[in-house]
């Protein structure tokens, strides 16, 4: 691993922990993604994590709070990290071919099918509470 990759790997540790300590499972390989998408039943909340400020100040706090507040919790909480786990992120995006790549972004998947997608354009420039409420609503709708 070159010095840049090693440096970046260390920098993102707290960004990963912010989600994993809240119950999210990291999918770090394309195989992990395929395994989850093929075998998971029910509703999955997927966050495509990112190093950017809108992930730190908006997306990660919003998904954590949305899960806490949702009456019907998702069955699975998973994350891939754009720019870090490149193969996993590319593979996850294959399951959302109908939407352009975006990071950070948030997807609600029901029965292996995309039920709702929140791209960066609906995260960046919004208040965290607006993003949280959009995620919560998407979770609730998918649970019905």
N, C-alpha and C positions, 0 to 999 in steps of 0.2 A: 504494500500500500504506500502510495507516495505521501509526502508531507502534507499536502493540501487535503487529501482525503482523510488522513488521520486527524488533522485539526478539525475538520468539519464533523467527523464522527463524534468527537468530544464535545463540540459546541452544542449539538442537538440533544444531548442526553437529558437535560431538564425539560426540553420540549416534548420528548417522548414520555418522560415520567409523568408529566402533567396529565396525560391521558391514561397511561397504564395504571397509575395509582388511583384512577377513578373507575377502574374496571374494564378498560378497553384492552383488547388483545391485539398486539402488533402482528401484522402479516408482512413478513420481511422478504419472502420469496414468491415467485410466480406460482410455485407449487402450493404454498400456504393459501394463496388467494383462491386457486382452483378448488382446493380441498374445502375451504369455507363455503364458497359459492355453490359447490355441487352438493354438499351434505347438510348445510344448515337449513333448518325449517323455521317458519315463523318470520319475524321481523328482525332485520339487521340494521343497525345504525352504523354507517360507514363514514369516517372522516378521512379525507385526503389531507394529511397534515402538511405543514409548510414552515419554513424558517422565517417567513415574513411577519411584519408587525400586525397585519390583520388576522393572522392565525393566532398570534399571541394575545392580542387584546380583544379579539372578537370571537373567532371560530371555536377555539378550545374552551374558553369560559362558557360560551353559549351552549355547546353540546353537553358539557358537564351539568350545567344548571337545568337544561331542558330535560335530561334524563331524571334528575332529582325531582323535578316538578311534574313530570308526566304521570297521569293516572295509570296508564297502561305502559309499562316499561318494555323496551325492545327486548327480544329474546337474546340478541347478540350485539355486542359493542366491539367494533373492529376498526383498525386504522392502518393505513399505509402512509409512508413518508415520502412525498414528492422530492426529487432531487437527491434523496439519500438511498432509498430502497427502490431503485429505478425499475428493475424488472417487475417487482410486486406492483408498483404504481401503474406501470404500463398494462399489466395483466388486468388489474382492477378496472382500468378505463375501458378495456375491451368489453366489459359487461355493461357499460354505459355508452355504447357507440353512438346513440342518438343525441348525445350532448357533447359539445366541444370540451377538450381537456381544460381543467381549471384547478388551481390550487391557491389557497385552500378551497375545499368544497366539501359538501355534506350530502350524503345520499341516504335515502331510506329504501331498503330493499325488502320486498315481501315475497316469499316463496321463490326466491331466486330472480325476481323481476324488479326492475327499477320502478318504485312507486312515487318517489319525489326526489328532486335534485336541486340543491341550492349552490349555485356557482359563486365564484369570487365576487362577481358583479352584484350579488345580493348579500354580500358580507361586508366588503370594503366600503366605507363611507356611511354605514348604518350604525346605529347604537347597538351595543351588545344585547340589550333587552329585546330589540326588534328581531335580531338573529335568533336569540333564544326562543322567542315566541313562535317564530316560523318553524324552527326545528321541532318544538313541542307539538305544534299543530300537525306537522307532517307525521310524527310518531303516532299521535292519537288517531289520525285518519287511517293510517296503515293497520292499526290494531283492530279496526272495525271489520 
